[in-house]
């Protein structure tokens, strides 16, 4: 991702802390920070080509829409799982299947949100602003329904975020398709 060794060191520390901290509330706070740490990586999703004016070069290859966009999204999901995986492992070890499902839905949702906003806005700023506000209200303050990590009790949180993930991926696909001239 082009970050220095210190970035990876902090990410590994957040991962280990969210796995090892025994107190549930402290572990949730560490896990929330673990998903704030890669915000600048996610914010580039879908917007990098517009920012560096490389769209004509990047999208000139065959199957640009069907191969590159899923690859970017999968990379974003890998970043979410790698940085927030400590909590995910802890939920698996504890047998908290609903908690793990909510965490996984969040790991899929965040990169989808970043990709859709990047494709439609052509900038990283919109995602950075909205995600930071959403993160503060949800994972940090446990507002039910807004907590995409599933730490706050919400009746329909996991299904909502899975559906939102699909809707955002469709929006990103439609937006990118329109920009590539397939419309």
C-alpha positions in Angstrom: 0.0 0.0 0.0 3.0 2.3 0.0 3.0 2.9 3.7 6.1 2.9 5.9 7.1 0.0 8.2 5.6 2.0 11.1 2.1 1.8 9.6 2.3 -2.0 9.5 3.7 -2.0 13.0 0.7 0.0 14.3 -1.7 -2.2 12.4 -0.2 -5.4 13.8 -0.3 -3.9 17.3 -4.0 -3.1 16.9 -4.7 -6.6 15.6 -2.8 -8.2 18.5 -4.4 -5.9 21.1 -7.9 -6.6 19.8 -7.1 -10.3 20.1 -5.4 -10.3 23.4 -7.1 -7.6 25.6 -9.3 -9.5 28.1 -11.8 -6.7 28.9 -14.6 -6.7 26.4 -15.1 -3.0 26.3 -11.4 -2.2 25.9 -11.2 -4.9 23.2 -14.1 -3.3 21.4 -12.4 0.1 21.5 -9.2 -1.3 20.2 -11.0 -3.1 17.4 -12.8 0.1 16.5 -9.5 1.9 16.2 -8.2 -1.0 14.1 -10.9 -0.2 11.5 -10.2 3.5 11.6 -6.4 3.0 11.0 -6.8 2.0 7.2 -9.2 4.8 6.4 -6.7 6.4 4.0 -6.2 3.1 2.2 -9.9 2.5 1.7 -10.6 6.1 0.7 -8.5 5.6 -2.4 -10.7 2.8 -3.7 -12.5 3.9 -6.8 -11.0 7.3 -6.8 -7.3 6.7 -7.5 -7.7 6.8 -11.3 -9.5 10.2 -11.1 -7.0 11.6 -8.7 -4.0 10.7 -10.7 -5.7 11.0 -14.1 -4.8 7.5 -15.1 -8.3 6.3 -16.0 -7.6 6.1 -19.7 -4.5 4.0 -19.1 -5.9 1.8 -16.4 -9.3 1.1 -18.1 -7.9 0.5 -21.6 -7.3 -3.1 -21.0 -9.8 -5.9 -21.7 -12.3 -6.7 -19.0 -11.4 -3.6 -17.0 -14.8 -3.5 -15.3 -15.2 -7.1 -14.6 -11.7 -7.8 -13.3 -10.2 -4.6 -11.8 -13.2 -3.5 -9.8 -13.6 -6.8 -8.0 -9.9 -7.0 -7.4 -9.9 -3.5 -5.8 -12.9 -4.6 -3.6 -11.3 -7.8 -2.5 -8.1 -5.9 -1.6 -10.2 -3.6 0.6 -11.9 -6.6 2.3 -8.5 -8.1 2.9 -7.3 -4.9 4.6 -10.5 -4.9 6.7 -9.9 -8.5 7.8 -6.2 -8.0 8.3 -6.6 -5.0 10.5 -9.7 -6.0 12.4 -9.1 -9.7 12.4 -8.2 -9.8 16.0 -11.8 -9.2 17.0 -13.0 -11.6 14.4 -10.7 -14.4 15.7 -11.8 -13.6 19.3 -15.5 -13.9 18.3 -14.8 -17.2 16.5 -12.9 -18.6 19.5 -15.7 -17.5 21.8 -18.3 -19.1 19.7 -20.1 -15.8 19.2 -21.6 -16.6 15.8 -24.0 -13.7 15.6 -21.1 -11.4 16.6 -18.8 -12.9 14.0 -21.5 -12.5 11.3 -22.0 -8.9 12.3 -18.2 -8.3 12.2 -17.9 -10.0 8.8 -20.8 -7.9 7.4 -18.9 -4.9 8.6 -15.7 -6.1 6.9 -17.6 -6.4 3.6 -19.5 -3.2 4.1 -16.7 -0.7 4.7 -14.8 -1.4 1.4 -18.0 -1.4 -0.5 -18.9 2.0 1.0 -15.4 3.3 0.1 -15.6 1.9 -3.5 -19.0 3.3 -4.2 -18.2 6.7 -2.9 -14.9 6.8 -4.7 -16.4 5.8 -8.0 -19.3 8.3 -7.8 -17.4 11.2 -6.3 -14.0 10.7 -8.0 -12.4 11.8 -4.7 -11.3 10.2 -1.4 -12.6 13.1 0.7 -16.3 12.1 0.8 -15.6 8.7 2.1 -13.1 10.0 4.6 -15.6 12.5 6.0 -18.7 10.2 6.1 -16.8 7.1 7.3 -15.2 9.0 10.2 -18.6 10.3 11.3 -20.2 6.9 10.9 -17.3 5.2 12.7 -17.6 7.7 15.6 -21.4 7.2 16.0 -21.3 3.4 15.4 -18.3 1.4 16.6 -17.1 4.1 19.1 -20.4 5.1 20.7 -22.4 1.9 20.0 -25.4 3.6 18.5 -27.7 0.7 17.5 -28.2 0.4 13.8 -25.3 2.6 13.0 -22.7 0.3 14.5 -21.4 -1.6 11.4 -19.0 -3.7 13.6 -22.0 -5.3 15.4 -20.9 -4.2 18.9 -24.2 -2.5 19.7 -27.4 -4.6 20.0 -29.3 -4.1 16.8 -32.3 -6.2 15.6 -31.5 -6.1 11.9 -27.9 -4.9 11.8 -26.2 -7.8 10.1 -28.9 -8.3 7.3 -29.0 -4.5 6.8 -25.2 -4.2 6.3 -25.1 -7.2 4.0 -27.9 -5.7 1.8 -26.2 -2.3 2.0 -23.0 -4.0 0.8 -24.8 -5.5 -2.2 -26.4 -2.2 -3.0 -23.1 -0.3 -2.8 -21.4 -2.8 -5.0 -24.1 -2.5 -7.6 -23.9 1.3 -7.3 -20.1 1.2 -7.8 -20.5 -1.1 -10.8 -23.2 1.1 -12.4 -21.1 4.2 -11.8 -17.9 2.7 -13.2 -19.8 1.3 -16.2 -21.2 4.7 -17.0 -17.8 6.3 -16.7 -16.3 3.7 -19.1 -18.9 4.5 -21.7 -20.9 1.2 -21.6 -24.1 3.1 -20.8 
